[in-house]
Amino acid sequence: MTNAQGYSSHSQGDGMAVLRLDVPLGSNLGWFGFRTHNPAWKDHSLWTLPGYPRGKDSGNGPWLHLNFPIIDDDNDGAGVELEYQADTEGGQSGAPVFTQPVFPQLAFTIASSSHSVVYRGEE
């Protein structure tokens, strides 16, 4: 790693860091694009979330939740908070929320997972 930028204190909407690696992994593994969330994507089951959640095989293997919707977006923190209906657990923080289009070179991320909340229906 040659450079890192994060936040000095954690508050809602800003649990992210950007790292610059000294080895260009994208040349061998491919690249993710990124985009700002578009409210028109709300309620469409377009999104994928990978990770190594502790509750699935003790975090020893990868887990992939496919085709879930973004159900709400809030601007009440330091960034935009996206709420989605997906199976998440501790151990998935930092995982990208991304599309898996027909052409993989067009994949893009719109968020990183930061915490889980148990959804129990309408409040």
Secondary structure, 3 states (H helix, E strand, C coil): CCEEECCCCCCCCCCCCEEECCCCCHHHHCCCEECCCCHHHCCCEEEEEEECCCCCHHHCCCEEEEEEEEEEEECCCCCCEEEECCCCCCCCCCCEEEECCCCHHHCEEEEECCCCCCCCCCC
